[in-house]
Amino acid sequence: MNHEIERNLGEQPIVQIMAEHGLRAPDLVSASTEQITHKMVARACKGRRLTANSKGKVCRALNACTERPYAMAELFTY
């Protein structure tokens, strides 16, 4: 039996939300008051499994850009 965690989870809902607001990864990075990178945002969009801390940073950056309080459950399917 293979007990490895699936790391590639497919495109996440955050992609659609960012598109609706006309946002790209650099917008989130510049709006964040925390240490986030373009790579972190790209991985979040592609569905690469992030830590809860990283997901929180991306979520807070998106909320700062959109001025709408999105929950992590709205942005990620895992």
Secondary structure, 3 states (H helix, E strand, C coil): CCCCCCCECCCCHHHHHHHHCCCCHHHHHHHCCCCCCHHHHHHHHHCECCCHHHHHHHHHHHHHHHCCCCCHHHHCCC
